[in-house]
Amino acid sequence: MVKPHVADGTPVPQGRVVSALSPTPVDEHAGGARGVRLPLRNRLLPGAATALALFAGVRLAGIAAIVLANHLSGRPALRSLAHSWDSRWYLHIAEFGYGTRAHVLPSTGAVQRDWAFFPLYPGLIRALSTVLPVSPGAAALLIAWSAAGVAAYGIYAIGRLLYGRAAATALVGLWACLPHSVVLGIAYTEPLFTALAAWSLYAVLRDRWLWAGVLAALAGLSRPTGFAVAGAVCAAAGWEIAGRRGRVPSGLWCGAVVAPLGWVGFVLWVGDRTGDLLGGYFRVQRAWDSRFDFGAGSLHFLKSLLLHGGRIVYPLALVVVATAVVLFCLLCADRAPLALVVYAGMLLLITLCGSGPYASKPRFLVPAFPLLLPLALACGRSWRVRPRNVLLPGGALALTSVAYGTYLMTGGHTPL
Protein backbone atom coordinates (compact mmCIF):
# COMPACT_ATOMS: atom_id res chain seq x y z
CA MET A 1 0.00 0.00 0.00
CA VAL A 2 1.38 3.41 -1.00
CA LYS A 3 1.45 5.95 1.79
CA PRO A 4 -0.33 9.20 0.90
CA HIS A 5 1.79 12.34 0.74
CA VAL A 6 1.04 16.01 0.93
CA ALA A 7 2.48 18.58 -1.44
CA ASP A 8 5.94 18.79 0.08
CA GLY A 9 6.41 15.03 0.09
CA THR A 10 5.90 14.47 3.82
CA PRO A 11 4.47 10.99 4.44
CA VAL A 12 1.16 10.88 6.26
CA PRO A 13 1.03 8.65 9.34
CA GLN A 14 -1.19 5.60 8.99
CA GLY A 15 -4.73 6.11 10.22
CA ARG A 16 -4.83 9.78 9.24
CA VAL A 17 -5.75 9.99 5.55
CA VAL A 18 -5.82 13.37 3.88
CA SER A 19 -6.97 14.53 0.49
CA ALA A 20 -4.75 16.25 -2.05
CA LEU A 21 -5.77 19.59 -0.59
CA SER A 22 -5.53 18.68 3.08
CA PRO A 23 -2.90 20.16 5.36
CA THR A 24 0.05 18.34 6.82
CA PRO A 25 -1.31 16.28 9.71
CA VAL A 26 -0.35 17.20 13.24
CA ASP A 27 -0.71 15.43 16.53
CA GLU A 28 -4.36 14.68 17.09
CA HIS A 29 -4.24 15.96 20.65
CA ALA A 30 -3.04 19.39 19.60
CA GLY A 31 -5.61 22.09 19.95
CA GLY A 32 -4.43 24.94 22.09
CA ALA A 33 -1.76 27.58 21.89
CA ARG A 34 0.79 25.31 23.62
CA GLY A 35 3.57 24.35 21.26
CA VAL A 36 2.23 26.48 18.43
CA ARG A 37 4.73 27.12 15.68
CA LEU A 38 3.44 29.80 13.39
CA PRO A 39 6.06 30.76 10.79
CA LEU A 40 6.02 34.37 11.97
CA ARG A 41 7.98 33.28 15.04
CA ASN A 42 10.87 31.79 13.11
CA ARG A 43 12.82 32.51 9.96
CA LEU A 44 10.94 32.76 6.68
CA LEU A 45 9.57 29.57 5.21
CA PRO A 46 11.70 28.19 2.36
CA GLY A 47 10.80 29.99 -0.84
CA ALA A 48 8.84 32.72 0.92
CA ALA A 49 11.38 35.42 0.10
CA THR A 50 10.81 34.91 -3.62
CA ALA A 51 7.04 35.07 -3.23
CA LEU A 52 7.20 38.18 -1.05
CA ALA A 53 9.59 39.87 -3.47
CA LEU A 54 7.18 39.12 -6.31
CA PHE A 55 4.28 40.54 -4.32
CA ALA A 56 6.22 43.64 -3.30
CA GLY A 57 7.41 44.25 -6.85
CA VAL A 58 3.90 44.21 -8.32
CA ARG A 59 2.30 46.31 -5.61
CA LEU A 60 5.15 48.84 -5.43
CA ALA A 61 4.84 49.24 -9.19
CA GLY A 62 1.15 49.95 -8.65
CA ILE A 63 1.87 52.61 -6.04
CA ALA A 64 4.55 54.18 -8.24
CA ALA A 65 2.14 54.33 -11.17
CA ILE A 66 -0.48 56.10 -9.05
CA VAL A 67 2.09 58.59 -7.73
CA LEU A 68 3.30 59.30 -11.26
CA ALA A 69 -0.24 59.75 -12.60
CA ASN A 70 -1.05 62.14 -9.76
CA HIS A 71 2.14 64.10 -10.42
CA LEU A 72 1.44 64.41 -14.14
CA SER A 73 -2.10 65.62 -13.49
CA GLY A 74 -1.02 68.18 -10.91
CA ARG A 75 -2.56 66.43 -7.90
CA PRO A 76 -0.75 65.70 -4.61
CA ALA A 77 1.36 62.62 -5.27
CA LEU A 78 0.49 60.55 -2.18
CA ARG A 79 -2.69 62.10 -0.84
CA SER A 80 -5.08 59.85 -2.78
CA LEU A 81 -3.48 56.77 -1.21
CA ALA A 82 -4.53 57.80 2.29
CA HIS A 83 -7.53 60.08 1.70
CA SER A 84 -9.79 58.28 -0.77
CA TRP A 85 -13.44 57.44 -0.10
CA ASP A 86 -13.69 55.18 2.98
CA SER A 87 -10.18 56.15 4.08
CA ARG A 88 -11.48 59.55 5.15
CA TRP A 89 -13.93 57.93 7.54
CA TYR A 90 -11.24 55.75 9.11
CA LEU A 91 -8.95 58.74 9.59
CA HIS A 92 -11.77 60.78 11.14
CA ILE A 93 -12.60 57.99 13.57
CA ALA A 94 -8.92 57.63 14.45
CA GLU A 95 -8.66 61.34 15.28
CA PHE A 96 -12.05 62.11 16.83
CA GLY A 97 -13.69 58.81 17.75
CA TYR A 98 -17.13 57.44 16.92
CA GLY A 99 -20.33 59.45 16.79
CA THR A 100 -18.59 62.57 15.50
CA ARG A 101 -19.36 62.43 11.79
CA ALA A 102 -22.46 61.82 9.69
CA HIS A 103 -23.46 62.39 6.08
CA VAL A 104 -27.01 62.99 4.86
CA LEU A 105 -27.85 61.73 1.39
CA PRO A 106 -29.75 64.50 -0.45
CA SER A 107 -31.64 61.99 -2.60
CA THR A 108 -33.14 59.88 0.20
CA GLY A 109 -32.44 61.76 3.41
CA ALA A 110 -30.66 58.71 4.83
CA VAL A 111 -28.14 59.55 7.55
CA GLN A 112 -24.87 57.69 7.05
CA ARG A 113 -23.01 57.40 10.34
CA ASP A 114 -19.46 56.41 11.20
CA TRP A 115 -20.72 53.44 13.22
CA ALA A 116 -20.76 51.48 9.96
CA PHE A 117 -16.94 51.26 10.09
CA PHE A 118 -15.30 48.68 12.31
CA PRO A 119 -12.83 49.82 14.98
CA LEU A 120 -9.60 47.82 14.64
CA TYR A 121 -8.04 49.76 11.76
CA PRO A 122 -8.79 53.28 13.07
CA GLY A 123 -7.69 52.12 16.52
CA LEU A 124 -4.33 51.02 15.15
CA ILE A 125 -4.01 54.29 13.22
CA ARG A 126 -4.58 56.28 16.40
CA ALA A 127 -2.11 54.16 18.35
CA LEU A 128 0.65 54.37 15.73
CA SER A 129 0.24 58.10 15.13
CA THR A 130 0.44 58.62 18.90
CA VAL A 131 3.60 56.56 19.34
CA LEU A 132 5.42 57.72 16.19
CA PRO A 133 5.85 61.29 14.89
CA VAL A 134 3.69 60.65 11.82
CA SER A 135 0.33 61.95 10.66
CA PRO A 136 -2.76 59.71 10.84
CA GLY A 137 -2.65 59.39 7.04
CA ALA A 138 0.95 58.19 7.08
CA ALA A 139 0.16 55.81 9.94
CA ALA A 140 -2.77 54.41 7.97
CA LEU A 141 -0.52 53.67 5.00
CA LEU A 142 2.21 52.11 7.14
CA ILE A 143 -0.33 49.77 8.72
CA ALA A 144 -1.92 48.87 5.38
CA TRP A 145 1.41 48.19 3.67
CA SER A 146 2.74 46.15 6.60
CA ALA A 147 -0.49 44.16 6.82
CA ALA A 148 -0.39 43.47 3.08
CA GLY A 149 3.05 41.91 3.48
CA VAL A 150 1.91 39.83 6.45
CA ALA A 151 -1.13 38.73 4.45
CA ALA A 152 1.01 37.71 1.49
CA TYR A 153 3.21 35.64 3.80
CA GLY A 154 0.17 33.97 5.35
CA ILE A 155 -1.22 33.17 1.92
CA TYR A 156 2.15 31.70 0.94
CA ALA A 157 2.20 29.60 4.12
CA ILE A 158 -1.21 28.14 3.30
CA GLY A 159 -0.30 27.48 -0.32
CA ARG A 160 2.97 25.80 0.63
CA LEU A 161 1.26 23.66 3.25
CA LEU A 162 -1.23 22.38 0.69
CA TYR A 163 0.61 22.37 -2.65
CA GLY A 164 4.31 23.16 -2.22
CA ARG A 165 6.54 26.11 -3.09
CA ALA A 166 5.77 26.61 -6.77
CA ALA A 167 2.01 26.74 -6.31
CA ALA A 168 2.36 28.88 -3.17
CA THR A 169 4.45 31.43 -5.05
CA ALA A 170 1.90 31.44 -7.86
CA LEU A 171 -0.88 31.93 -5.30
CA VAL A 172 0.80 35.03 -3.90
CA GLY A 173 1.52 36.33 -7.40
CA LEU A 174 -2.07 35.85 -8.51
CA TRP A 175 -3.33 37.64 -5.42
CA ALA A 176 -1.00 40.56 -6.13
CA CYS A 177 -2.27 40.78 -9.72
CA LEU A 178 -6.02 40.89 -9.10
CA PRO A 179 -7.73 43.76 -10.94
CA HIS A 180 -8.62 45.43 -7.62
CA SER A 181 -5.43 44.59 -5.71
CA VAL A 182 -4.72 48.32 -5.80
CA VAL A 183 -6.69 48.35 -2.55
CA LEU A 184 -3.74 46.60 -0.89
CA GLY A 185 -1.67 49.77 -1.23
CA ILE A 186 -4.13 52.36 0.07
CA ALA A 187 -5.64 53.15 3.47
CA TYR A 188 -8.38 50.52 3.36
CA THR A 189 -9.08 47.56 5.65
CA GLU A 190 -8.61 44.77 3.11
CA PRO A 191 -4.88 44.26 3.86
CA LEU A 192 -5.43 44.06 7.62
CA PHE A 193 -8.47 41.82 7.29
CA THR A 194 -6.75 39.45 4.86
CA ALA A 195 -3.68 39.18 7.09
CA LEU A 196 -5.79 38.18 10.08
CA ALA A 197 -7.93 35.84 7.99
CA ALA A 198 -4.98 34.09 6.36
CA TRP A 199 -3.18 33.38 9.61
CA SER A 200 -6.39 32.32 11.33
CA LEU A 201 -7.05 29.82 8.53
CA TYR A 202 -3.44 28.65 8.65
CA ALA A 203 -3.84 28.02 12.38
CA VAL A 204 -6.97 25.96 11.65
CA LEU A 205 -5.09 23.86 9.11
CA ARG A 206 -2.41 23.19 11.74
CA ASP A 207 -4.96 22.40 14.49
CA ARG A 208 -3.95 25.48 16.49
CA TRP A 209 -7.47 26.35 17.51
CA LEU A 210 -6.88 29.01 20.14
CA TRP A 211 -4.69 31.00 17.76
CA ALA A 212 -7.34 30.56 15.08
CA GLY A 213 -10.06 31.86 17.37
CA VAL A 214 -8.12 34.89 18.59
CA LEU A 215 -7.14 35.93 15.06
CA ALA A 216 -10.72 35.38 13.86
CA ALA A 217 -11.99 37.62 16.66
CA LEU A 218 -9.58 40.35 15.57
CA ALA A 219 -10.68 39.89 11.95
CA GLY A 220 -14.23 40.39 13.16
CA LEU A 221 -13.21 43.81 14.46
CA SER A 222 -11.74 44.89 11.14
CA ARG A 223 -14.55 44.61 8.59
CA PRO A 224 -18.29 43.87 8.35
CA THR A 225 -17.39 40.65 6.52
CA GLY A 226 -15.20 39.59 9.45
CA PHE A 227 -17.78 37.03 10.52
CA ALA A 228 -16.71 34.94 7.51
CA VAL A 229 -13.48 34.07 9.34
CA ALA A 230 -15.37 33.19 12.51
CA GLY A 231 -17.78 31.10 10.46
CA ALA A 232 -14.88 29.20 8.89
CA VAL A 233 -13.23 28.54 12.26
CA CYS A 234 -16.49 27.42 13.87
CA ALA A 235 -17.42 25.19 10.93
CA ALA A 236 -14.02 23.51 10.94
CA ALA A 237 -14.13 23.15 14.72
CA GLY A 238 -17.58 21.59 14.57
CA TRP A 239 -16.44 19.14 11.92
CA GLU A 240 -13.38 18.26 14.00
CA ILE A 241 -15.47 17.73 17.13
CA ALA A 242 -17.92 15.51 15.26
CA GLY A 243 -15.11 13.41 13.81
CA ARG A 244 -13.08 12.93 16.97
CA ARG A 245 -13.30 9.87 19.16
CA GLY A 246 -12.59 10.56 22.76
CA ARG A 247 -11.76 13.78 24.56
CA VAL A 248 -11.90 17.06 22.66
CA PRO A 249 -9.05 19.38 23.70
CA SER A 250 -10.06 22.52 25.53
CA GLY A 251 -8.21 24.70 23.01
CA LEU A 252 -10.59 23.59 20.28
CA TRP A 253 -13.64 24.63 22.29
CA CYS A 254 -12.00 27.91 23.30
CA GLY A 255 -11.08 28.76 19.72
CA ALA A 256 -14.63 28.16 18.51
CA VAL A 257 -16.10 30.28 21.32
CA VAL A 258 -13.63 33.16 20.95
CA ALA A 259 -13.80 33.39 17.12
CA PRO A 260 -17.10 35.33 16.78
CA LEU A 261 -16.62 37.59 19.80
CA GLY A 262 -15.03 40.49 17.90
CA TRP A 263 -17.76 40.85 15.29
CA VAL A 264 -20.62 40.17 17.69
CA GLY A 265 -19.20 42.52 20.28
CA PHE A 266 -18.99 45.48 17.91
CA VAL A 267 -22.45 44.82 16.45
CA LEU A 268 -23.95 44.80 19.95
CA TRP A 269 -21.98 47.93 20.91
CA VAL A 270 -23.39 49.83 17.93
CA GLY A 271 -26.84 48.51 18.79
CA ASP A 272 -26.47 49.80 22.32
CA ARG A 273 -25.36 53.22 21.07
CA THR A 274 -28.38 53.47 18.75
CA GLY A 275 -30.88 52.26 21.33
CA ASP A 276 -31.67 49.04 19.46
CA LEU A 277 -29.33 46.36 20.78
CA LEU A 278 -30.00 43.69 18.15
CA GLY A 279 -31.10 45.76 15.17
CA GLY A 280 -29.27 49.06 15.50
CA TYR A 281 -26.14 48.04 13.62
CA PHE A 282 -28.12 46.69 10.70
CA ARG A 283 -30.16 49.90 10.55
CA VAL A 284 -26.90 51.84 10.34
CA GLN A 285 -25.76 49.62 7.47
CA ARG A 286 -29.05 50.05 5.60
CA ALA A 287 -28.45 53.80 5.54
CA TRP A 288 -25.30 52.96 3.56
CA ASP A 289 -27.37 50.76 1.21
CA SER A 290 -25.63 47.72 2.67
CA ARG A 291 -27.98 44.83 3.36
CA PHE A 292 -28.61 41.24 2.35
CA ASP A 293 -31.11 41.40 -0.52
CA PHE A 294 -30.76 37.80 -1.81
CA GLY A 295 -29.24 39.00 -5.07
CA ALA A 296 -32.00 41.41 -6.11
CA GLY A 297 -29.52 44.25 -6.51
CA SER A 298 -27.17 42.11 -8.58
CA LEU A 299 -29.98 41.09 -10.92
CA HIS A 300 -31.08 44.71 -11.30
CA PHE A 301 -27.51 45.70 -12.11
CA LEU A 302 -27.18 42.95 -14.70
CA LYS A 303 -30.40 44.02 -16.39
CA SER A 304 -29.32 47.66 -16.44
CA LEU A 305 -25.88 46.78 -17.81
CA LEU A 306 -27.34 44.70 -20.63
CA LEU A 307 -29.86 47.39 -21.57
CA HIS A 308 -27.79 50.54 -21.16
CA GLY A 309 -24.14 49.51 -20.94
CA GLY A 310 -21.67 51.35 -18.71
CA ARG A 311 -18.08 52.38 -18.12
CA ILE A 312 -15.38 49.73 -18.07
CA VAL A 313 -15.57 49.30 -14.29
CA TYR A 314 -19.04 47.77 -14.52
CA PRO A 315 -18.57 45.02 -17.12
CA LEU A 316 -15.20 44.18 -15.55
CA ALA A 317 -16.85 43.91 -12.14
CA LEU A 318 -19.35 41.47 -13.63
CA VAL A 319 -16.54 39.41 -15.18
CA VAL A 320 -14.66 39.29 -11.86
CA VAL A 321 -17.71 38.15 -9.91
CA ALA A 322 -18.64 35.53 -12.53
CA THR A 323 -15.07 34.22 -12.53
CA ALA A 324 -15.18 33.99 -8.75
CA VAL A 325 -18.25 31.76 -8.96
CA VAL A 326 -16.46 29.41 -11.37
CA LEU A 327 -13.35 29.33 -9.18
CA PHE A 328 -15.45 28.52 -6.12
CA CYS A 329 -16.93 25.53 -7.93
CA LEU A 330 -13.41 24.37 -8.81
CA LEU A 331 -12.31 24.86 -5.21
CA CYS A 332 -15.13 22.63 -4.02
CA ALA A 333 -14.43 20.05 -6.72
CA ASP A 334 -10.80 19.88 -5.55
CA ARG A 335 -12.02 18.99 -2.04
CA ALA A 336 -10.26 21.89 -0.39
CA PRO A 337 -10.15 22.02 3.42
CA LEU A 338 -13.50 22.91 4.91
CA ALA A 339 -12.30 26.13 6.54
CA LEU A 340 -11.10 27.54 3.21
CA VAL A 341 -14.32 26.56 1.43
CA VAL A 342 -16.54 28.10 4.11
CA TYR A 343 -14.49 31.31 4.27
CA ALA A 344 -14.41 31.83 0.50
CA GLY A 345 -18.04 30.75 0.15
CA MET A 346 -19.28 33.23 2.73
CA LEU A 347 -17.39 36.11 1.13
CA LEU A 348 -18.75 35.12 -2.28
CA LEU A 349 -22.29 34.83 -0.92
CA ILE A 350 -22.09 38.29 0.62
CA THR A 351 -20.80 39.68 -2.67
CA LEU A 352 -23.53 38.05 -4.75
CA CYS A 353 -26.46 38.59 -2.42
CA GLY A 354 -25.55 41.90 -0.81
CA SER A 355 -26.78 45.27 -2.00
CA GLY A 356 -24.60 48.28 -2.67
CA PRO A 357 -22.58 49.61 -5.61
CA TYR A 358 -21.69 46.78 -7.97
CA ALA A 359 -18.41 48.43 -8.89
CA SER A 360 -17.21 47.74 -5.33
CA LYS A 361 -17.97 44.02 -5.39
CA PRO A 362 -14.60 42.93 -6.85
CA ARG A 363 -12.95 44.70 -3.91
CA PHE A 364 -15.01 42.60 -1.52
CA LEU A 365 -13.48 39.51 -3.15
CA VAL A 366 -9.84 40.57 -2.76
CA PRO A 367 -9.62 38.86 0.67
CA ALA A 368 -11.11 35.66 -0.81
CA PHE A 369 -7.69 34.30 -1.78
CA PRO A 370 -8.71 30.59 -1.46
CA LEU A 371 -10.60 31.06 -4.74
CA LEU A 372 -7.20 31.32 -6.44
CA LEU A 373 -6.00 27.91 -5.22
CA PRO A 374 -7.10 25.94 -8.32
CA LEU A 375 -5.32 28.42 -10.59
CA ALA A 376 -2.24 28.39 -8.38
CA LEU A 377 -2.03 24.61 -8.54
CA ALA A 378 -2.28 24.72 -12.34
CA CYS A 379 0.45 27.38 -12.47
CA GLY A 380 2.67 25.33 -10.20
CA ARG A 381 2.37 22.30 -12.43
CA SER A 382 2.95 24.33 -15.59
CA TRP A 383 6.01 26.00 -14.08
CA ARG A 384 7.76 22.66 -13.71
CA VAL A 385 7.16 21.80 -17.37
CA ARG A 386 7.33 25.12 -19.23
CA PRO A 387 7.98 28.26 -17.16
CA ARG A 388 7.27 30.54 -20.11
CA ASN A 389 3.62 29.51 -20.01
CA VAL A 390 3.43 31.04 -16.54
CA LEU A 391 5.72 34.04 -16.97
CA LEU A 392 4.02 35.54 -20.02
CA PRO A 393 0.42 35.46 -18.72
CA GLY A 394 1.67 36.45 -15.27
CA GLY A 395 3.47 39.49 -16.65
CA ALA A 396 0.38 40.49 -18.59
CA LEU A 397 -1.76 40.16 -15.46
CA ALA A 398 0.66 42.29 -13.46
CA LEU A 399 0.69 45.07 -16.06
CA THR A 400 -3.11 44.97 -16.32
CA SER A 401 -3.50 45.13 -12.54
CA VAL A 402 -1.14 48.10 -12.26
CA ALA A 403 -2.78 49.96 -15.15
CA TYR A 404 -6.34 49.30 -14.02
CA GLY A 405 -5.56 50.15 -10.41
CA THR A 406 -4.07 53.45 -11.53
CA TYR A 407 -7.19 54.14 -13.57
CA LEU A 408 -9.45 53.43 -10.59
CA MET A 409 -7.47 55.73 -8.32
CA THR A 410 -6.86 58.62 -10.70
CA GLY A 411 -9.44 58.58 -13.48
CA GLY A 412 -12.19 56.09 -12.72
CA HIS A 413 -14.41 58.52 -10.78
CA THR A 414 -16.04 55.47 -9.18
CA PRO A 415 -15.61 54.79 -5.45
CA LEU A 416 -13.75 51.61 -4.65
N, C-alpha and C positions, 0 to 999 in steps of 0.2 A: 504493500500500500504506500503510495506517495504521500509524503507529508505536505499539507498546504503551506504556502508561503505568502507573506505580504509583499508589498512592492519592493522593499529593500533587501529581500532575500532571507529575512529572519524566519526560521522554522517556527511553526505554531505548535505549542505543546498539545499532546494528544488529549482529547476530551474537550477541547475548546476550538471548534471549527469557526472560521470566519469566511466571509465572502470576499470577492476581489476588492471590494471597497471598504472593508472593515479595518479598523485600526489595529495596530500591534497589540496583542493581548497583554494584560498585566495581571498581577496577582489578584485572584478573585476576592480576596478579603480587603483589598484596597478600597478606600471610599472617603477618607477624610483628607485633611491637609497634611497629615503626618507623612513624611517621606516624599512629598511632592517634588517633582523635578521639572518645572517648566523651563524651557530653553532660555528665558530671559535671565535666569539666575547664573547661567554658565556662559561659556564662549558661544559664538554663533554656531548654529547647526552647519554641518558640511554643505557647501554649495549656496548657503544663504547670502553670502556677500555678493555673489554674481546676480542673484535675483533682486536684491535690494539696490544694487547699482543700476540695474535695468529699470527698476521702478523710479528711482531718483532721476535718472537721465530723462525719461519721458515726461515726468511731471515738472521737472525744472525747466525743460524746454517749453512746456505749456505756460508756466509763469513768465518766462522770458518773452514769449510771444505776446502775452497780454500787456506786459510792461512796455514793449516796443510799440504796440498798437496804440496804447494810451499816449505815449510820447509823441508819436507822429500826428495824432489828432489833437494835440494840445491839452490833453487832460492830465491830471496828476498821475504819475506813473504807477504808484502802489495803492492809491486810495480805494480803487474799486475792489481790490482783493479783500479789504477789511470792512468796507462800508457799503455792501451791496445787499439790497432787499432784506432778508431775514437777519443778516449780520447786524443791522442797525438796532434791531430789537434786542439781540443778545448783548450788545455793547451798552445799551441803555439800562438793561436789567443789572449788568455788572456794576455800573456806576451808581445807580439810584435805587435799585431794588424793585420788587414787584409792586403792582398797583399804582405805578407812577406814570403810565403812558397808556393812551387809548386812541383809537382811530375810528371815526364814524364814516361809514360808506355813504356817500351822497345818494346813490341809487336806491338803496334799500333802508337806510337808517340803522343798519346793524352796527353795533359797537364792538370793535375788535380790540381785545384786551391782551396785555402782555402775559396773562396767566396761561395762554396757549403754548408758551415756550418753556421747555423743561429746564431744571435749574443747574445741572452739573456743569455744562459748558460755561455759562456766565459766572458761576461760582469759581471755577478755575481761572477765568479771566481776571476776576477781581483779586483773587489770591496772588496770582503771578504779577499783576501790575502793582500790587502793594509791596511785594517782596523785592522786585527788580525795578530799576529806574526806567521803565518803559511805559508807553501809553497803553490804554486798554486795547486799541486796535492792533498794536504790535504784539501785545500779549496774546490776543486772539489768534493771530497768524502763527506765532511760535507754538502754541498748543495744537493748532490744526495740523501744522507740518510735522510736528513730532508724533502726533497720534497717527498720521498717515503712514509714517515709517514703521511704527509699532504694529499697525494693522497689516501692512505688507508682510512683515516678518511672521505674524500669526497665521496669515493665509499660506505663506510658504511652509510653515511647520505642519499645517493640516495636509497640504498637498504632498509633502514628503512622507508623512506618516502613512498616507493611503496609497500613493503611486510611485514615490521615488523622486530623485532630484530633478530630472528633466521635466517631468510633468508639473512639479511644484514651481519650477522657474517659469514655465509657460503660464501657469495659473496666475502668478503675480504679474507677468507681462500683460496678459489679457485684461486683468483688472485695471492696470495702469492705462490701458488703451481704450477703455469704454468711451462712448461718445460724450458722456456727461461726467467723466472722471475729472474734469476741470474743478468740480466741487471739492476735490481732495486738496486743492491748493488755496482755498479761500476760507474766510471765517464762517464756516458752516459746521453743523454737528456731525455730518456723515463720517469724517475721519475718526473722531472720538468714538462714535457709536460702533463703527466697524471694528476698531481695535478691541473694544471690550467684548463685542460679539465673537470675534475670531478666537480670542484666548479663552473665553468661556466654553465655546464649542470644542476647542482643543482639549481643555480640561475634562470635558465629558468623554471624549474619545479615549482619554487615558485613565478613566475612572477616578478622577480627582474631583469628587462631587462638591465638596465645600468650596473649593476654588471656583468651580463652575457657577455655584449659586451666588457667591459674592460678586463675581464679575457680571453675572446676569442682572443682579440688583442694581449695580452701577449703570449698566446699559439702560435699564428701565428709567433711570433719572436723566438720561441724555436726550431721548427723542420719544415722540408719541408712539412710534413703532417698537419701542423697547420691549414691550411685552412679548414680541416674537422670540426673543432670546430666552425669556423665562418660560415660554411655552415649549421651546425646544428642550430645555433642561428638564422640565417637569415630565414631558412625554418620554424622554429617554430614561429618566429615573423610574417612572412607572413601569416601563417595559422591563427594566433591569430587576425591579422588585418582583414583578410577576414571574420572571424567569429564574429567579434564584431559588435554591433549595437550602433551607437552613436560615441562619441568622442574617439579617440585613444590617450592614454596618451603619452606625449612627451618622457618619458623615454623609451618607447617601440621603437619609431623611432630612438632615439639616440643609443640605444643598437645595433640595426640592422646596423646602419651606422658605428659605431665604430668597430664592430666585425672584419671585414676583414682588417682593416687599418694596423695592424702589419705585416701580411704576404705580403700584396700588397706593403707596404712601403719598405720592405727589397728587394723584387724582383725588384722593380724599381730602388732602390739604386745600386744593383749589375749591372743592365742593364746600368745605367749611367756610372758606373766605367768601363764597358767593351766597351762602345761606341755604344751599341745597347739597347736602353731603354726598349723595350718590349721583345726582344728575347735574350738578353745577359745572363740572369740568366739561361734560359733553355739550352743555349749552354754550360754553365759551368757544368750543371748537366749531359748533354750528355757525356762529357768527363769522368764522373764517371760511365758511363753506367747506368744512371738513367733517364729513360724516360717512357712515356706511350706508350706501344707497343700493346695494346689490347689483351694481353695474349699470344702473339707469343712466348715470352721467356719461359713462364710457360709450354706451350705445348712442346716446344723443350726439356725442362728439363725432362718432364714426359716421352717422347720418349727415351731419353738417359738413364734414370733410369731403364726403363723396359728392354732395350736392354743390358745394361752394368752393372747395379747395382751401388753400391756406399757405402761409409761409412755410419754409423748409422745416422749421422746428416741429410742426404738427405732423406731417407725414412721417418724419423720422422718429418722432415719439411713438407713433403707431407701430412702426417697424420694430423698434426696440422692445416694446411690450409683447408683440406677437412672437418675436424671437425668444423672449424669456419664457413664454408658455411652452414652446417647443423644447427648449433646454430643460425645463422642469420635467417634462415627460421623459426625456432621455436620462435625467438624473434618477428618476424613479425606476426606469427600466434597468439601470445599472446596479440597482439594489444598494444605493448609498446608505451610509449610517442614518438611523432614524433621526437623530438630532439635526443633521444637516438638511434632511428632507423637510422636516417640520419647520425649521427656521426659514428656509427659502420659500416654502409653500405659503407660510403666513405672510411674508413680505409681498409675495406675488398676489395673494388674495386681497390684501389691503390695496395694492395698486390697481387691480382690476375692478374691485367692487367699492372703492372709495370715491367720494366726490372730489371736487377741486379742479384746478387748471390741469388739463391733460398734458400740457407742455412740461409740467413738473414731474410727471410720473416716471420717466427714465431716471431722474435723480433718486427717486424713492427706491429704485432697484440697484443702485450702486453698492449698497451694503450686502446685497444678495449674492455674494461671491460663490457660494456652492453651485449656483446655476452654471458656472463656467467650468466645472469639473469635467464633464464629458469632452468639451473642447480641449481642455488641458491634457487629458489623457491621449487624445488623438495627436496633439502636437508633440507630446513626448515620444510617442511611437514613431512619428514621422521624422523627428530629429535624429533618431538613431540610424535611419535608413538614408534620408536625403535632407540635410539641414537647410538647403536652399528653399525647399518647399515650406519651411517655417519662417525663414528670415524675410523673404520677399513679402508675403502677406502681413507678417508682423510689422515690418517697416511701414507698409501702407496704412495699417491700422493706427500706428503711432502718429504718423503725419496727419491723418484724418482727425484723430482725437485732439491733437494740438490746434489744428486749424478751426475745427468746429467749436472747441472750447473758447478760443479767442473770439470767434464770432458771437457766441452767447454772451460773453462778458463785455464786449465793446460795441457790438452792432446789432445784436439780436432784438433788443427792446422788448424782451419777454422775460419776466421773472423766472429765475431758476426754481 
